Structures are given as structure tokens and as C-alpha cells.
């Protein structure tokens, strides 16, 4: 039986390992004749809000907790009836807070305060003025909002993502051209998250840095105090491209 010298065994082992390294796949998905380029880009899309969300309620006072609560119950019933009369369905009116407390300071010290706050969603933004007017006309003395929203924020966000990818592609083409190369293929696309209208969308892991903003630009309407304006959805993506020589 032929025995190999230890030095010869080491040489053969090194050649085998070198061969494996030559054919091993790059974990990033890049071939031996390709170059990895990672690009981050943002995209924006504008949409017009079509819903309004606001909170409205009644605060009442009385010498006792029962007196304040009774007065508040009567007044909130009138407020709810006014909202429904303005076209807001019962399903879009939700109680947010009911509270009774004794006042221990100020001019009303010793009295009791009762409050009832409801959240109102107006699904046709053109009706928001009428709903607010109905609420204040019925005696509402607590109000916050409105928060202007879109029924389908995903539609605007999807347009923004398409724009973000297009921007990433243009940037990659610029890099490739400057290096005398061209895009071979797309390796990965990572969602960087952003803002859909006025709602934050968390990024898909692992998240790259996100720069997102929402801007509302008023557009005058005929009458009315609610100005829908335009809402900008801003999102971010990170794309890995494989480049090859031209």
C-alpha cells in the first residue's frame, strides 16, 4: 500500500478546500462575477382625507355627585340625539370617558363635576361641519380634534412604496453607470416603514433607518371650517442589487 508523505496530504487538503471556496455560494446571493450594491430610498404619495374623527362631550356641575350626574345624563342624551340627527350613525359614536369627581379647589370648591366624552367618526368629510355644529348647538362644552383620516391609507402607501422602489432603482443605475457596470438582478427588498397619512407603519425587521413625515396643505373650500387639504404618505425601502460589468 502506497503511503503519502504528510506534506503531500496537506497539499491535497488545501487544494480541496480551495475548490470548495471557489464554488461556495455567497450568503448575500451575489455571484462571483457580481458586485453587491445596497440602496436606500424614500417615496411619497399624496391623498385627500375623506373622514373626520373628533371627540366631544358634556361637563356638568352639581351640589352632589348625583345632581351632577343627572344633569350630565340629560345633556349628553340631547347631544347624542343631535349627532344622530346630523347623520352620524350610532355605530360611529363611541363612549370614551365617563367621570364624576369632587372639586376641591377654585370657585366651585365643594361641588361635583360629571363628564361624558364620546368619539365621533364622520365617514363623509363634507358632513363634518354639520356634525360639529349639531354637537355645539346641543350644548357640548368639551371638544377636541378633528383628526382627518383616509378610508384606505394602504392605497396611498402602496403608491409611495412604488415610488420609493423606482427611486432606489434610479439611484442604483446611477451608481452602476459611474462604475462602468449594469444592474444584473434584484437580490432583496426590505420595507423601511414610514407614515401612511397620519398613521405610523412599523418597518419590517431588520429595519433600516427611516425618515418619514406627514404634511398637510390646506386647500380652501366653499364654506365650512373643516379643510381636508392633502396628506402626504412617506415611506422608505432598502434594496440590494447585484451589479455586473458591462
Beta strands, then each sheet from edge to edge (+ up, - down):
strand 1: 34-47
strand 2: 51-62
strand 3: 93-102
strand 4: 112-122
strand 5: 142-149
strand 6: 181-196
strand 7: 199-201
strand 8: 216-217
strand 9: 230-245
sheet 1: 1+ 9- 6+ 7-
sheet 2: 1+ 9- 8+
sheet 3: 3+ 4- 2+ 5-
end
